[in-house]
Amino acid sequence: MKNPIDLIARLGVVPVVAIERVSDAVPLADALLEGGLPVAEITFRTDAAADVLAAIRDARPDLCIGAGTILDRQSLDQAIACGARFALAPGYDPEVVDAAKAAALPFCPGVMTPTDLTLATARGVRLAKFFPAGVAGGPRALSGIAAPFAHLGVRFIPTGGVTEATIGEWLAIRQVVAVGGTWIAKTDDIREGRFPDISRNAAAAVKAAREALEKRA
């Protein structure tokens, strides 16, 4: 599947990962693939992020890797150079949006309010990250915020406060492409080498997302 957003939409869930050591990159990739989840957002919250992206790109090309926490042009350029196939940000920066568009990189800036979304859509954004999803009011809040923009075809990836138990509530909203899941591959689990747990979390998330998408169909 050439378009990473199509893959993400088919799966309905993206693991959001903060990884501290490059040596954990391939074991993480293998754990996610073992769990049937061939996609990951590697956040630029650690010094290892860029090298982790490059390591997975080179060793496990079957895993569709994206970059998260893209706050500026420098991190965007670094993510692209290291093989990111998509990118997300917690907020909206028009300069980063324009740069991603120029690089033909699928990019999902963060929004939390109708004002954020107004500014983003005026710049051509049609896929936004609803963040922090739990703090911002959950599925009910997103439904209300999304309604005035529905005619524009705006879609969302809620992240932050989403859990396996709430996947169904989020994916019941037709404008939601997928949810971002920080619980699937926690930093502590990666650090402690609990990769079988990550595989189980990935498999459970895929199952929950699949069931939710089938109900929505």
Number of C-alpha atoms within 10 A of each C-alpha: 7 8 11 17 17 12 16 20 16 14 22 26 31 26 24 24 25 23 26 18 15 18 13 17 24 18 18 25 27 21 23 26 19 17 20 18 25 23 22 28 25 27 25 22 14 13 14 18 26 22 18 26 27 20 20 25 21 13 12 18 13 14 17 24 27 26 29 28 20 25 17 14 16 10 18 27 16 18 27 20 12 22 22 26 21 23 23 26 26 21 21 22 17 15 11 21 24 16 16 20 14 9 11 11 18 18 28 26 30 26 25 23 15 16 11 15 23 14 15 22 17 10 12 13 23 18 23 28 28 31 24 19 23 16 11 17 12 20 22 12 15 22 17 11 17 21 12 12 16 12 8 12 12 19 22 25 27 30 24 21 17 21 18 20 9 15 26 19 13 27 27 16 18 13 19 24 24 25 31 26 26 20 20 25 26 18 15 12 17 21 13 8 14 16 21 17 17 23 23 18 22 28 20 17 27 21 17 19 24 19 15 18 22 10 11 12 7
